[in-house]
Amino acid sequence: MTDVEKLCETAIRMREYAYVPYSGFRVGAALLCADGSVYTGCNIENASYTPTNCAERTAFFKAVSEGKRAFTAIAIAGGPSGKIVDYCAPCGVCRQVMREFCEDTFQIILARTPSDYQIYTLKQMLPAAFGPENLQED
Ligand code: THU
């Protein structure tokens, strides 16, 4: 199994932990750090809806809160319970969180199975973005 396939497999496995009593839409994510470590995430919903956290942000916030700042790739797998039919693209909020910590070349891997995936760069998924450098004065 390739490294990308392993990352996809981990993302698919993380769907098991999704807390989704409202949508039933299970998403898992596996975030590869530049040092080779992997942080996982699932979506966590809330009765008040807006506090819901996507799988991708769960993975990012776990990693950042443990001191990680450099990231290479994230695998994402999502869909209604059962077999995954479609590729699950990250929402706009998650793309913006990626933009905070990642280079243009960061790889976003959308997995249906460990060996069936599409790869995009962050630049492709969030062109003409607003980022940390826009707040610098000079
Ligand atoms: N969701 C994610 O976790 N990641 C995505 O990429 C898309 C959407 C979650 C949020 C919510 O719990 C459910 O999927 C339906 O929108």
Residues whose N, C-alpha, C, O or C-beta is under 5 A from the ligand:
A	BS01	THU	S23 F25 V27 N43 E45 T52 N53 C54 A55 E56 C88 A89 P90 C91
